[in-house]
Amino acid sequence: MSKQRKSRKNLNYRKIQINGYNGYQVSIDYSTGISFSKNYIDYNGNVYLIDIIGKTSNIDELLK
């Protein structure tokens, strides 16, 4: 997954690549250590959404 990040306090926006597909990710990091991420992949005119919710440390481990 490639990363190019812009941030505003606890809101992050970045370009991503998942399994060769380009898209965008918007994530919110809460002070409780929980993170909510929504990934948008546009492929052949279809938009695919992938949501990830969990502890920030666990999500970072999954994305390696």
C-alpha positions in Angstrom: 0.0 0.0 0.0 1.6 3.3 -1.0 1.1 6.4 1.1 0.9 10.1 0.4 -0.7 11.8 3.4 -2.3 15.1 4.3 -3.4 15.7 7.8 -5.5 18.0 10.0 -5.2 17.0 13.6 -7.1 13.7 13.7 -8.3 13.7 10.1 -6.1 12.1 7.4 -6.5 12.1 3.6 -4.1 10.2 1.4 -3.7 8.4 -1.9 -3.4 4.7 -1.6 -2.8 1.6 -3.7 -4.4 -1.7 -2.7 -3.6 -4.8 -4.7 -2.6 -2.6 -7.7 -5.7 -0.5 -7.6 -5.4 3.3 -7.0 -7.7 5.1 -4.7 -8.0 7.4 -1.7 -8.3 6.9 2.1 -10.0 9.2 4.6 -9.4 8.3 8.2 -10.2 9.7 11.6 -8.0 8.9 14.7 -9.9 9.3 18.0 -8.1 10.1 21.3 -9.2 6.7 22.6 -6.8 5.0 20.2 -9.6 3.9 17.8 -9.3 4.7 14.1 -12.0 4.7 11.4 -10.8 4.5 7.8 -12.8 4.6 4.6 -11.1 3.6 1.3 -12.4 4.5 -2.1 -11.3 2.6 -5.2 -12.5 3.7 -8.6 -12.2 0.9 -11.2 -13.9 0.9 -14.6 -16.5 3.4 -13.5 -17.4 1.5 -10.4 -16.6 2.8 -6.9 -15.7 0.3 -4.2 -15.7 1.2 -0.6 -13.7 -0.6 2.1 -14.1 0.3 5.8 -11.6 -0.4 8.5 -12.5 0.2 12.2 -10.2 -0.7 15.2 -7.3 0.2 17.3 -4.8 2.3 15.4 -1.9 0.0 16.3 -3.8 -3.0 15.0 -4.7 -1.3 11.7 -1.1 -0.2 11.1 0.0 -3.8 11.6 -2.6 -5.1 9.1 -1.6 -2.6 6.4 2.1 -3.8 6.4 
